[in-house]
């Protein structure tokens, strides 16, 4: 967005909303619309002042709002840069790789472990498995533009994936080749602190808060076929819900 086009972000002086919040909201919408891509610089405070006819304090406060929300990173002596950030709509069942591509990033994953083991109590409960059943467990680090943004641990009934090494970059693509289509899923959202295992994988200090998702995938018939725990960096990943009155 050129400096001339920045004028569309000019706040409404008659509005009861503070000027800096109006600008922060408009900048947020412009970022979401893709006017600036990840790691690209945002216009400087001076550019905002000149284009929007506002004070330096107003421009600074608007950028501080974006920084608190994790949308930009302010680098001393360099300026403000767009944070690589993924926003997953809660209303749609979106595959992570597809979402990463849609946001203009290069998806990637690294297998940490693929094994067959006896199901634990949680896996037996959610996948409706009898005692002493075996599951295929998959643990991998997920990345966007070579930055590790999260870790996924998945359990499947063993008969659906008897050879863990056969599962490629996309779990759902693999399942489709086996004639298995996950039709819907339930997802529980929470927070968790980084364990030593996660810290090594995502490069965060132990105890750092992460977004924790628990997903159960179902076939059209209602049979549960997937239990996935995901831990995502909150500075790179967010969940968005659209509410209508």
ABEGO torsion letter per residue (X at the ends): XBAAAAAAABBBAABABBAAAAAAAAAAAAAAAGABBBGBBBBBAAAAAAAAGBBAAAAAAAAAAAAAAGABBBBBGAEBBBBBBBBBBAABBBBAAAAAAAAGBBBBBBBABBBBBBBBAAAAAAAGBBBGBBBBBBBBBBBBGGBBABBBBBBBBAAABABAAABBABAAAAAAAAGBBBABBBBBBBBBBBBAAAAAAAGBBBGBBBBBBBBBBBBAAGBBABBBBBBBBAAABBBBBBBBX
